[in-house]
Amino acid sequence: MKKNIIYILGFICLCFFACKKNQLDGKSTIKGAVKHHSKEIANATVFIKFNAKEFPGADTNGYNAKVVADADGNYNIKCYKGDYYLYAIGHDYALPPPYEVKGGVPVHIRNRENVEIEIAVTE
């Protein structure tokens, strides 16, 4: 009987520690582009909030991580399954003076899933 309890507890611990959720560097991918009126926003910063389905607010200090989009506005995030909120801030240099643009989108991702999603930003 004791042996069965030890096996059950061991299995529960293994499941608990093996099933990562809402973290970076997993086998799932969220990628896409930051766009303002269909124009890519180069070097925008994409802030990532773990375990969030709704906009957590504009204070970027409350976010868990961030990535910087490339010169074409593309971002790529390796993560584990879970719910994330992506909030992007950048500058549209085509509008005088360069306007700060920002916006966000919730993302739900499953294990080993690849999701492509555009982050639309506005003034």
N, C-alpha and C positions, 0 to 999 in steps of 0.2 A: 504494500500500500504506500509506504514511504517513497519507494522508488518511482511509483506512478506520479505522485505529487511533485517530485523533483523534476521529472520529465515535463510535466505540464507547466510548471513554473519556468523552466528553461525555455520551452517553446514560446511562452508568452513574452519573455524577455527578448528572445531572438526577433520575434515579430515587432516588438516595440522599437528596438534599436535598428532593425534592418529597413523598416518602412519610413524612410525620410520623407518629409513633406515641407513645403514652403521654405526652401533653401536654394542657394545657387550651386552651380557645378554639378548638376544632375545629368541624366540622360535624355531629358526633354529639352526642347528648344522653342523659344519665343523670338521671332524675328520679324522685321518689317521696316517701315520707313516713317520718319516724322515729316508730315506735310502740312503746308499752309496754302490753302486754295490750290491743291494739286502740285505745288512747288515744293521740292525737297528742301528741308532746313538742315544745312550743313552744321556739323559739330554740336547739335543739340544735346543737352544732357537729359537722359531718361532716368528718373528716380523710380525705385521699385519698393513697393510696400507689400510685405508678406501677409498672407491670410486676410486679405481685404477684398470685398466685393463691391464696395462703394468708395467714392472719392474721400480720402482721409484728410484732405485739407491742403492748402497751398504752402504750409510751412514744411520745407524740405528736410528740416532737422528730424522730423518724425518718421522719415522713410528708412528702410533697412539697408539699401544698397543703391548704387547708381552705375550707369554705363554711359559712354559718350558715343554718339552716332558718328559715322565717318563723314567724309567730305560730300558724299552723295545723300546724306540723311539716313543711311541705313544703320540699324542697331541689331544686335544679336545677343540673346541672353540664354545661357545654359542653366537649367533649373530642374528641380524635382516637381512631381505632381503637386497641385494645390491651386489656391486662389491668390492672384496677384493684382495689384493696381499699378499701372504704369502712368507716370506723370512726366511729360516732357516740357522743357523750357529751352527756347532758342531765340535767334534773332533773324528776322527777314530783312536782309540788306537790300532787297529790291525796292523797298518802300522807304522814302526819305522822311524823317530820319530813320535809322534802322529800328524797327519796332520789335519789342519783345513779344514773342508769341508763346502761348502755353496751352496745354490741354492734356486730357488723360483718357484712359480706357481700362475697364476691368478685364481680366483674362483668367479663364479657368483652363487648366491643362492637366491631362492625364499622364500616367506613367509612359515614358518613351514616346510621347506624342510631339509632333512638330507643328507649331501654330504660326501662321503668318498673319500679322495684324498691323494695320496702318494706325498711327497716332495722329489724329487731326488736331492741329493747334490753331488758335485764333488770337487776335490782339487783346 
